[in-house]
Amino acid sequence: MVRLPLTPAEVERGQRLGALLRRARGCRSMLDVALASRISPETLRKIESGRVATPAFPTIAAIVGTLGLSLDAVWAEINRADAVEDQSVLPVARRPSLVP
């Protein structure tokens, strides 16, 4: 299967997603979040660094669920045309979570 190259917009959106997940993870370790999400730490590292610009939906859903974020809010944030990479405030609403 031949994979088409990503557009610059897709690459940028992947970078915004990675930055958002890093901010949401806060002081939790990458290993803890990855294991709680049932993904490999390497996969999480690649997503957070922007190396995987278009991760699979179930992977993102698992990470977002572990972090207690809303998928709708994450989608809206990474698709904002004026998204700023270095924001000090978490831009998405957290939803109640059973995971501390």
Secondary structure, 3 states (H helix, E strand, C coil): CCCCCCCHHHHHHHHHHHHHHHHHHCCCCHHHHHHHHCCCHHHHHHHHHCCCCCCCHHHHHHHHHHHCECHHHHHHHHCCCCCCCCCCCCCCCECCCCCC
